[in-house]
Amino acid sequence: MNGRALDDFIAQYLPTAQHMELSVKHYDGKSLSVHAPLAPSINDKLTAFGGSIYCVAVMACWGMTYLRCVDYGLDPDIVVAEASIEYLKPVTGDIIGSSIVVDEEKWQHFFKRFEERGRAKIDLQSEILVDGEVAVRFKGLYAIVGVK
């Protein structure tokens, strides 16, 4: 279990994430944290651009889905089916998005559903903290629609 597979995926397929210098900070099979330095995403207010924040929040969950699938032995085709975000405070430094831990039961149901139907969905959440306080809350519905 390591995040190298996600870093490799970003390097091969995601030019926006490459420009943002997005990379895996921590992955342990239960949660994922991704990091993007502020400089490529700074706005005129000297805070992180909202679109970049959104990308990091999305990728904390998308990457969690991707890495769990890789750990399960799949090369998944994943899409974001639904998403919502709350911007609560400005992000004044590097953007670090962390997925919220999901019960293992939900992951097992996700993979069982995929095995039965060739498709599956899971609700995931991520947060971005500033000075120990939640600055951004993200919720997304992620779907594995097949394998490559």
MITOR-810141 format. One record per residue (C-alpha): y, x, z; residue in three letters. Coordinates in steps of 0.02 Angstrom, whole numbers, padded with zeros to 5 digits, always signed. Each point is the difference from the previous one (the first is absolute). Layout:
BEGIN
YXZALA...
***
This chain:
BEGIN
+00000+00000+00000MET+00159+00080-00059ASN+00149-00053-00101GLY-00024+00127-00140ARG-00068-00134-00118ALA+00164-00097+00016LEU+00107+00155-00026ASP-00103+00037-00157ASP+00020-00180-00062PHE+00189+00009+00024ILE+00007+00166-00093ALA-00097-00072-00146GLN+00064-00179-00017TYR+00160-00039+00097LEU+00156+00086-00068PRO+00117-00101+00112THR-00095+00056+00155ALA+00000+00178-00069GLN+00189-00005-00020HIS+00015-00063+00180MET-00115+00144+00055GLU-00113-00128+00084LEU-00151+00076+00087SER-00130-00040+00130VAL+00055+00047+00176LYS-00152-00064+00094HIS-00161-00095-00039TYR-00143-00032+00121ASP-00091-00147-00078GLY+00090-00125+00112LYS+00180+00031-00051SER+00100+00095-00128LEU+00173+00076+00012SER+00093+00054-00156VAL+00157+00106-00005HIS+00146+00011-00121ALA+00146+00116+00036PRO+00171-00083+00005LEU+00084+00111-00132ALA-00079-00075-00159PRO+00032-00177+00066SER+00173+00016+00079ILE+00130-00131-00042ASN+00191-00006+00008ASP-00008-00044+00186LYS-00101+00159+00034LEU-00151-00105+00049THR-00163-00035-00092ALA+00013-00110-00154PHE-00081-00171+00029GLY-00111+00016-00154GLY-00068+00166+00062SER-00032-00074+00171ILE-00095-00142-00085TYR-00105+00125-00099CYS-00048+00095+00157VAL-00043-00160+00094ALA-00105-00064-00147VAL-00088+00167-00018MET-00046+00009+00184ALA-00106-00156-00028CYS-00052+00031-00181TRP-00052+00176+00048GLY-00097-00065+00150MET-00095-00119-00115THR-00029+00139-00126TYR-00063+00126+00128LEU-00113-00127+00086ARG-00075-00040-00171CYS-00023+00185-00040VAL-00083+00024+00171ASP-00114-00147-00044TYR-00048+00085-00163GLY+00108-00099-00122LEU+00128+00053-00130ASP+00102-00159+00020PRO+00122-00095-00108ASP+00123-00069+00130ILE+00150-00114-00020VAL+00130-00070+00118VAL-00021-00189-00012ALA+00141-00050+00120GLU+00128+00096+00101ALA+00146-00026+00119SER+00113+00121+00091ILE+00126-00007+00142GLU+00136+00132+00008TYR+00052+00004+00183LEU+00098+00164+00013LYS+00057+00137-00118PRO-00121+00143-00028VAL+00104+00155+00032THR-00131+00136-00022GLY-00164+00032-00088ASP-00094-00160-00040ILE-00168-00011+00089ILE-00100-00157-00028GLY-00153-00035+00105SER-00131-00133-00028SER-00042-00110+00148ILE-00181+00013+00058VAL-00110-00144-00059VAL-00159-00055+00089ASP-00151+00085-00076GLU-00075-00173-00021GLU+00133-00042-00129LYS-00040+00157-00099TRP-00186-00041+00004GLN+00038-00177-00061HIS+00110+00073-00139PHE-00140+00113-00062PHE-00133-00135+00017LYS+00108-00118-00102ARG+00024+00135-00132PHE-00188+00029-00011GLU-00031-00187-00019GLU+00139-00040-00125ARG+00066+00162-00072GLY+00170-00044+00076ARG+00071-00009+00175ALA+00166-00017+00092LYS+00065+00064+00165ILE+00163-00028+00094ASP+00080+00162+00060LEU+00161+00048+00088GLN+00103+00157+00017SER+00152+00056+00097GLU+00134+00130-00015ILE+00071+00063+00164LEU+00171+00076+00035VAL+00022+00083+00170ASP-00157-00086+00063GLY+00060-00174-00050GLU-00063-00108-00143VAL+00126+00013-00143ALA-00109-00082-00133VAL-00146-00122+00005ARG-00106-00029-00154PHE-00142-00123-00034LYS-00106+00001-00156GLY-00155-00079-00073LEU-00102+00132-00090TYR-00137-00039-00124ALA-00136+00108-00070ILE-00028-00073-00173VAL-00135+00119-00059GLY-00050+00181-00009VAL+00033+00131-00130LYS
***
